[in-house]
Amino acid sequence: MNQKEYFGFGSIKNLKNILKEENPKKIFLVTGKKSYEKSGIKDHILQYLQNYDFVHFDNFSAIPLLDDVKKGILAFRNEKCDLVIAIGGGSVIDFAKLTNILASQDNNQMDYVKHIKEIKKSGKPLVVIPTTSGSGSEATHFAVVYVKEKKFSVTSSYILPKYSIVDPEFTKSLPPKITAISGIDALCQAIESYWSINSTPLSRSFSKESIILIY
């Protein structure tokens, strides 16, 4: 699946065209409890959603728990949503990715978490808008979920969001500590990518550029 990416200050404006293109009947809006308002993105989003029907879901923990994902799936199905927008850090985006993709599958969620069953159906169109810089969840085809404090990674090409909007404006309100943590997260991923046994000359060049930019 190819992803449409929008980068830079003001790139949030692309959401208007995305919604026009997808023309959803009902949107499933996933956000963090506090970051949604503190980041300053809430007013922007409500402006773009004023002519659309949507349900706002933020009833989940700081880390993606499978029990919370099941609640999300129930709400998603009951509301019959046909597009998902995820706004927040890596955990929020992972939660949205999991809810969207698992809601479209036929078997028990644990079958996919434990890789007993393969994900064979795509979810609804997913738009992700990160408000931290470091997780990279907006650009990956996997999502982390916890089951009884045990960490699992659900993987499928279908999980990759259809759209990502990376607008730095919404990272400005992050506290210094979270800004630092996000930077270290990005730095660690760049280093891990560089020394990975599966790296290539091209991937190492990207990793090196990332490390220089972060520094």
N, C-alpha and C positions, 0 to 999 in steps of 0.2 A: 504494500500500500504506500503510495506517495503522500507526503505531508506538505501542506501549504504553510509556509513560515513567514511571519512578518516581524521585523526587528526595528528597534529604534524608538526614540522619543516621538510620541504621537501615533505610534502604530496601532493603538487601541481603536483608532478610527476605522480600521479595516473590519471591525466587528459588524458594522452597519451593512457592508456589502456581503459579508458571510451570511448574515441572517436573511438578507434579501435573496441570496442564491439558494439557500436551503429551504426557506419559507416554512419553518416549523409550525405545527399546530399547537404544540405545548413543549416548553423548555424545562429541563431539569437543571436547576442552578445549584451547584455545589460550592460552598465557601467555608472558610474557617469562621469560628465564632466571633473573634475580635479583629482579626487582620482585615477582614472584608471592609470594615468601616475605617479602621486606623490607616490603612494604606491609601485612602482617598479614592479608591476605585469604585466604591458603591454608587456614588452620584453619576459617574460615567455610565455604569452598567444600566442603572435604572432609566437613564436617558435613552439608551438604545433599545431597551426592552419595553418601553411604554406602549408600543402597539402590538405586543406579543403576550400571549398567555404563558405564565411560568409558575413553577413551584420552587420555593427556596428550601434547600435541605442543608442543615449544618449540625445535625444531631449525631455526632460521632466523636470518638476520642482523638487525642493528639497524634496517636499512631493508628494505622489502619488495622482494626480488629475485624475478624471475619463475622462476628456477631453483629457488629455495626453495619457491615456490608450487606448482610441479610436484611436488615431494616431498610437500608437504602434501596435494595432490589424490590422489596415489597411496595415501598412508596412509588418507585419508578414505574412499576407495572400497573399499580392501581391508578396512577394519574395518566397512564398511556402517553408518556412523553416520547417525542421523536427526535430530540436533539439534547445534548448535554453540554453545559458550560461549566468548567472547573476553574476556580479562582483561588489562589493561595500558594502555599509552599508545597514541597514534595509529597507530604503525607496527604494533603487535600487532593492533589492531582492523582496520586495512586488510588485513593478511595474512589474517586470518580471513574477512573479507568476500570477498576475492579467491578464496581456497580454496573457500569454500562455493559461490559463484555459478559459478565456472568448472568445478567438478566436475560441475555439472548440465548443462553445455552439450555439444554433439555435435562441434564442430569444434576445430581447433588453437587453443590459448590465444592465440597471437599474433594470430589473426584478430580477436579481441575487444579485445585491447590496442591494436591499430592501427585499430580501428573498421571493419575490412573486413566483419565480420559483426556483426549486431545480437543482443544477448542477448535470447532469447525464452522462456527457462525460468526459473522461480524456483528458488532454492536451498532448503535445509532451514531450519527456523526458527532464527534467530540471536539469541542473547542477548549483549549487550555490556555490560561493566562497566569503565568507565575508571578508571585509578588515577592519572591526571594530569588537570589542568584546563587546556584550551587548544586541543587539536587539533580538537574537535568532531566527530571521526570517527563517534561513536556516533549522530549525528543527520543524517548525509548519505547520499546515494545514489550516491556515487562513491568510488573507492579508488585510491591512488597505487601504482604499481609501477615498478621500475627494470629495464631491459634493457640490459646492457653500459653502465652508467653514464648511460643516457639515461632521463629521467623521462617516464612516461606516466600518463594518468588514465583509468581504466575507469569508464564511466558507465552507469547503468541504474536505473530505479525499483525493479527487483528486488533491488538491492544494499542498500537501506535495511534495517537490522536490524529484526526484528519486535519486539524488546524492548530497552530500555535502562534500566540501573539506575545512577543517578548518586549514589553515596554518598560524601560528602566525607571520611568516616572514613579511607578508604584513600589519601588524598593527604597525610595528616599526616606520614608517614614520608619524604616526598620531601626530598632535600637542598636547602638554600637555593638553590643555583644552578639546579636543575631546576624548583623552584617559581617562580623568577623568569622562567626561559625560558617556562614554561607560561603565566604571566601575560602576558608580552609577546606570545606567540602569540595569546592570546584578545583582547588589546587591538588587535593589528594586524587581526584578522579583523573586529572591531567597526568600526574606522575604515574598512576597505575596503568593508564593507557599506554604511556611511553615504554614502560618496561615489561608490558604483557608479552608472554611468549607467542601470542597470536598477532602481535603488532606487525605493521607493514611500513615501508618507507613513507607512504602517504599518511598513514595514521600517526606516525611519529612526528611528522612535520606539523600536523595539526596540534598534537600534544605539546610540542615545543613552543608553538605560537601561543597556545593557551597559557602555559606557564609564564611566559614573558608578559603577556597581557595582565595576568593576575598579579604578578609581582609589581 
